[in-house]
């Protein structure tokens, strides 16, 4: 499987992920000089609606499929137990079995080629310092292979014969995620490549002599390098000028061809390949599969090297196709039952393709495509007790213009039976290089059940629309992205769907930044806000975030050493005196990506000014909320907040 790495300001809002029963701290705002919490509109609590919100937040999910070597079983991640863990099911279907016993969320799973081990990444307290463990497929003999403590570790794939595990770690320096291999026989960790910023060992040849290292030096620019045993120098596989996005690094069986996603000399990512001879001489990069209307989001190649499965991102919806790597003939895959697909994994014999499929009204589950017959069947059945999926709201893709004429798009959700202008919440995705897509969002559906519409836009800087668009918010261009917030407001009002006096704003991570930017830049246009683990002060963000995160973020946001004034002007913290809208702030105490100091600055300042503010702190979460009780609490808190201040049904 080959896919782009999602760098972690792109974690979505509270209701997207899962993690332990927390004791959240809720502190209502109070004070003088503004509207106090005591003066806030009183909410009419309806127990049956509260229970519906909780049901929404309990909707299950299954993801990250990993076939056993013989293709008879599939390991996957699910929060069936309340915390994401590894489960296992027969590839033909059946009752899943719990494999891992951790109280902390599992973030990834890879099955060793000899079938003897599962490699799993576990996030202590939901934080960034994930640790890699090996566990037998029956759940026995667990051992941790990484250093523990504050060291960050990312799980990669196994080598072809299973003697080594690929991973990344900040064990050398907290300022970089270096590429390593772990030797299963000796327990030795070997440094493959030092990185400035972050990197992973993206692929390794079957003879173990060659490896591809993916490296990101800034959020707008990545590269792939060829590393060969006994050869001191690296070979750059992806020379380019300006921004560039590359991922993959899958070797052909003979080790002479490398497949990758590439936007070199083009706007949209395509599938490409490069060949390398015994002297490490490279062929020119060759594009072998492309679309004029879509970007390649992920791909997988069969063990025999003959077929590639491709997932295309078409304005947020996924389409599957297959490419014959010998003839380069392409054929469409089956129509998918949901709007979004990913997590591609072929069985070793190539007879089955596993993937995750989800949609606006479809929980994330594992599906299996039988390659010979073309039959697509659902393997896992994520629970949605008490929820009629057919009654949930599907969004409409809409397009509108920004202040400068740039074409923008977004997903518009209207409550059932809505007629005329009503209350709306604009929800911004994380990233900044994230993308608003029609996924099943418990928070969205909970708000819709209360009569509140949702607009989920893709403003400039969003991924999925090409290299030019995703880089339109770098540095000082971010002021234009903030202006896009007003364009979203104007669209909703002019389209006649939103009541201009009852519009809210929310978002998680970078979406939290956009929330606070909107509340400070357009204070008269928002009636309420919800800031989920968002950046508000770039000075404190760069000072307190993970050092490797700071290292890759200077092009995207600005360099704190040379552009301190720009970062100050972009930071909402210096404009909080403009905020008048009641604001709820939710954060994980173990978040080292966007540290909790970002939330505290907002809460303390708004409280001092007498702006209604509520603070919900989860002591057992990191960047995003993964545990089911916390998902319920966050969904309920957000729904109650906007119900109180946007007054649906008025």
Secondary structure, DSSP 8 states (H G I E B T S, - for coil): -EE----GGG---GGGS-------EE-----SSS--GGGS------HHHHHHHHHHHT---EEEEEE-TTSSEEEEEE-TTSS-EEEEEETT----EE----SSEEEEEEE-TTSS-EEEEEEGGG-S--EEEEE-TTS---EE-S--TT--EEEEEE-TTSSEEEEEE-SS-TTEEEEEEEETTT--EEEEE--SEEEEEEEE-TTSSEEEEEEEEETTEEEEEEEETT--S-EES---SSSB-EEEEEE-TTSSEEEEEE-TTSSS-EEEEEEB-TT--B---EEEE--SS-EEEEEEE-TTSSEEEEEEEETTEEEEEEEETTT--EEE----SSSEEEEEEE-TTSSEEEEEEEETTEEEEEEEEETTTTEEEE------TT--GGGS---EEEEEE-TTS-EEEEEEE--TT--SSEEEEEEE-STTT--------HHHHHHHHTT-EEEEEE-TT-SSS-HHHHTTTSGGGHHHHHHHHHHHHHHHHHTT-EEEEEEEEEEETHHHHHHHHHHHHSGGG-SEEEEES----HHHHHHHS-HHHHHHSHHHH--TTT-HHHHHHH-GGGGGGG--SEEEEEEETT-TTTTTHHHHHHHHHHHHHT--EEEEEETT--SS--SHHHHHHHHHHHHHHHHHHH-TT-
